[in-house]
């Protein structure tokens, strides 16, 4: 064969081999892409909620080792990773926050943390409340419903419930700050009606003008003593120079009793009760056990 033909065949064979090699690489790229997609997917996603009573401190254990953790605001609750599987949360002030954990076995866990001064227990139960600050004393407002006891290390106290109701637990911390926790021992509400204000009738008033009847002289002064005709005649006989020029005691103003008129004149405006408006009693529903209101 000629050299030119041999070179042409060689180039053809080389091109075919390059194409075959390129095709063989395509499945590997797809496999790698599939593997990468699978590695970022979570096996499961779970949301949980943790409640803290006052300055309570709790340790939350994850189901697997923590690969990554991110914390929300720590103004209400202080949060920290304590070990490979444990997170410690401590109440500071009322509020809520959260932290998110990605475990090494690809589980995603979102934990909402709520710090409050109210908590609930069932009757005849015991609970130990660990705190993030030492305690000076604790006190129950009603030992018939629940008792409290300070532990020797003064970093926790036990709450023992007896029967249903609501109890105030006063806690004094080592920094002398006092906090009142409200414990509700779970029960079925028994509602009763409480009267805030008894029923009443409200008076209804309206303004009314008051008039009086008078006899008056032309100048507006009252002449009630001269209201009848006989009195007018006697007055003229004594004082009117028009009717009796020789009267013994002439009126300086030259008045005549016959000029006296009679009529109704405005005196004042009074507030007069014209009726009443009835109001029903103001009430609300209240639980006879715990005092909760509807």
C-alpha positions in Angstrom: 0.0 0.0 0.0 1.1 3.5 -0.5 2.2 5.6 2.4 -0.6 8.0 1.8 -3.2 5.3 2.1 -1.6 3.9 5.2 -1.6 7.3 6.9 -5.3 7.8 6.0 -6.3 4.4 7.5 -4.3 5.2 10.6 -6.1 8.5 11.1 -9.5 6.7 10.7 -8.7 4.1 13.3 -7.4 6.7 15.7 -10.6 8.8 15.4 -12.8 5.7 16.0 -10.8 4.9 19.2 -11.2 8.5 20.5 -15.0 8.3 20.0 -15.2 4.9 21.7 -13.3 6.3 24.7 -15.5 9.4 24.9 -18.7 7.3 24.9 -17.3 5.1 27.6 -16.9 8.1 29.9 -20.6 9.4 29.6 -22.2 6.8 32.0 -19.5 7.5 34.7 -20.4 11.3 34.6 -24.1 10.5 35.1 -23.3 8.1 37.9 -21.2 10.7 39.7 -24.0 13.3 39.3 -26.6 10.8 40.8 -24.3 10.1 43.7 -23.8 13.8 44.4 -27.6 14.5 44.4 -28.1 11.6 46.8 -25.5 12.8 49.2 -27.2 16.2 49.7 -30.7 14.7 50.4 -31.8 14.2 54.1 -32.9 10.9 55.3 -35.6 12.6 57.4 -36.7 16.0 58.7 -38.1 16.3 62.2 -39.4 19.3 64.2 -39.6 19.3 68.0 -40.3 21.8 70.7 -38.6 22.3 74.1 -40.2 24.4 76.8 -38.2 26.0 79.6 -39.8 27.1 82.9 -38.0 30.3 84.0 -34.2 29.9 84.2 -34.5 26.2 83.6 -31.6 24.3 81.9 -32.2 21.2 79.8 -29.9 18.9 77.8 -31.3 17.7 74.5 -29.9 14.5 73.0 -29.8 14.0 69.3 -30.4 10.4 67.8 -27.0 10.5 66.0 -23.7 12.4 66.1 -24.0 16.1 65.1 -22.4 16.9 61.8 -23.5 20.6 61.7 -25.5 22.8 64.0 -26.8 26.4 63.5 -28.3 28.5 66.3 -31.0 31.2 66.1 -31.1 34.3 68.4 -29.8 33.7 71.9 -31.4 36.7 73.6 -34.2 34.6 75.2 -32.4 31.3 75.4 -28.7 30.5 75.6 -27.8 27.4 73.5 -24.5 25.5 73.0 -23.3 22.2 71.8 -22.2 20.1 74.8 -20.9 16.9 73.1 -21.1 15.0 69.9 -24.8 14.3 70.4 -26.0 16.8 73.1 -27.1 20.4 73.1 -27.7 22.4 76.3 -30.4 25.1 76.3 -30.9 27.6 79.2 -33.7 30.1 79.7 -32.8 33.7 80.1 -36.0 35.8 79.5 -39.4 35.0 78.1 -39.3 34.4 74.3 -38.6 31.8 71.7 -35.8 30.7 69.4 -34.6 27.6 67.6 -31.6 25.6 66.5 -31.1 23.3 63.5 -29.0 20.1 63.5 -27.8 18.0 60.6 -26.6 14.6 61.9 -23.9 12.5 60.4 -26.4 10.0 59.1 -28.2 12.8 57.1 -31.1 13.6 59.4 -32.3 17.2 59.8 -33.7 18.2 63.2 -35.3 21.6 63.9 -35.8 22.3 67.6 -38.0 25.2 68.7 -37.1 26.4 72.2 -39.7 28.4 74.2 -38.8 30.1 77.5 -41.9 30.9 79.6 -43.0 31.3 83.2 -46.0 29.0 82.8 -45.8 25.2 82.8 -48.2 22.3 83.1 -48.0 19.0 85.1 -50.4 16.2 85.8 -51.6 15.4 89.3 -49.4 13.2 91.5 -46.3 13.8 89.5 -42.7 14.9 90.3 -40.4 17.0 88.2 -36.9 18.2 88.7 -36.2 21.6 87.3 -32.4 22.3 86.8 -31.4 25.9 86.6 -28.6 27.8 85.0 -28.0 29.9 88.1 -27.9 29.0 91.7 -31.0 29.4 93.8 -31.6 31.0 97.2 -35.1 29.7 97.9 -38.3 28.4 96.3 -41.9 28.6 97.6 -45.3 27.3 96.6 -48.4 29.5 97.1 -50.6 26.4 97.8 -49.0 23.3 99.2 -52.3 21.5 99.0 -51.9 21.5 95.3 -48.1 21.3 94.8 -45.0 21.4 96.9 -41.5 22.5 96.0 -38.1 21.6 97.5 -34.7 23.1 96.9 -32.0 20.5 96.2 -28.8 20.6 98.2 -26.6 21.8 95.4 -29.0 24.8 95.0 -28.9 24.4 91.2 -32.3 22.6 90.9 -35.6 22.1 92.7 -38.3 19.5 92.7 -41.9 20.1 92.1 -44.4 17.5 93.4 -48.1 17.9 92.4 -51.0 16.6 94.4 -54.2 17.6 92.8 -55.6 19.8 90.1 -55.4 23.6 90.3 -53.1 26.5 89.7 -50.1 27.3 91.9 -47.6 30.2 91.9 -44.0 29.2 92.5 -41.8 32.0 93.8 -38.1 31.5 92.9 -35.3 33.7 94.2 -32.0 33.3 92.4 -28.5 33.9 93.8 -28.4 37.3 92.1 -31.5 38.2 94.3 -33.8 38.4 91.3 -37.2 37.0 92.0 -39.4 35.3 89.4 -42.9 33.8 89.7 -43.6 30.7 87.8 -47.3 29.7 87.2 -47.9 25.9 87.5 -51.1 24.6 86.1 -51.9 21.1 87.4 -53.9 19.7 84.5 -57.6 19.4 85.1 -61.0 19.6 83.4 -62.2 23.2 83.7 -65.4 23.7 85.8 -66.9 26.9 84.5 -68.9 29.2 86.8 -70.5 32.6 86.1 -68.9 35.5 87.9 -70.8 38.8 88.1 -68.5 41.8 87.4 -71.4 44.4 87.7 -75.0 43.8 88.8 -77.8 44.7 86.5 -78.9 48.3 86.7 -81.4 50.9 85.4 -79.8 54.0 83.8 -81.9 57.2 84.2 -82.7 59.0 80.9 -82.8 62.8 81.1 -83.8 65.5 78.7 -83.6 69.3 78.9 -86.9 71.1 79.5 -87.4 74.9 79.7 -89.2 76.2 82.8 -91.6 79.1 82.5 -93.5 81.1 85.2 -96.6 83.2 85.0 -96.4 86.8 86.1 -98.1 90.1 86.0 -95.6 92.8 84.9 -95.4 96.5 84.4 -94.4 97.9 81.0 -90.8 98.2 82.3 -90.6 94.5 82.9 -90.8 94.6 86.7 -93.1 92.1 88.4 -96.6 93.3 89.6 -98.0 90.0 90.9 -99.7 91.7 93.8 -101.8 93.5 91.3 -103.0 90.6 89.3 -106.7 91.0 89.9 -108.9 93.9 88.8 -109.9 95.0 92.3 -106.2 95.4 93.3 -105.6 97.4 90.2 -108.5 99.8 91.0 -107.2 100.4 94.6 -103.7 101.0 93.3 -104.9 103.6 90.8 -107.1 105.3 93.4 -104.0 105.8 95.5 -101.3 106.4 92.9 -102.5 107.0 89.3 -102.8 110.6 88.3 -104.4 109.5 85.0 -107.3 107.8 86.6 -107.5 110.0 89.7 -105.8 113.4 89.4 -106.3 114.1 93.1 -104.9 110.7 94.3 -103.2 111.0 97.7 -99.9 109.4 96.7 -99.0 109.9 93.0 -96.7 107.4 91.4 -93.3 109.1 90.6 -93.1 107.2 87.3 -96.7 108.2 86.4 -97.7 104.5 85.9 -101.3 103.3 85.6 -102.3 99.8 86.9 -104.4 99.3 83.8 -101.1 99.0 81.8 -100.1 95.8 83.7 -100.0 92.7 81.5 -99.9 89.0 82.3 -97.9 86.2 80.6 -95.5 83.2 80.7 -91.8 84.0 81.0 -88.7 81.8 80.6 -86.9 81.2 83.9 -84.3 78.4 83.4 -83.6 75.0 81.7 -83.8 71.9 83.9 -82.6 68.3 83.4 -85.7 66.2 83.8 -85.8 62.4 84.1 -88.1 61.1 81.4 -87.5 57.3 81.8 -84.9 54.6 82.4 -82.8 52.2 80.3 -82.2 48.7 81.6 -78.8 47.1 81.5 -78.2 43.4 82.1 -75.5 42.3 84.5 -71.9 42.1 83.2 -70.5 38.6 83.7 -67.8 36.3 82.6 -67.0 32.6 82.8 -64.3 31.5 85.2 -62.9 28.1 86.1 -63.6 27.4 89.8 -60.4 25.3 90.1 -57.7 27.4 88.4 -59.3 30.8 87.8 -58.9 30.7 84.0 -61.3 32.9 82.2 -63.3 32.2 79.0 
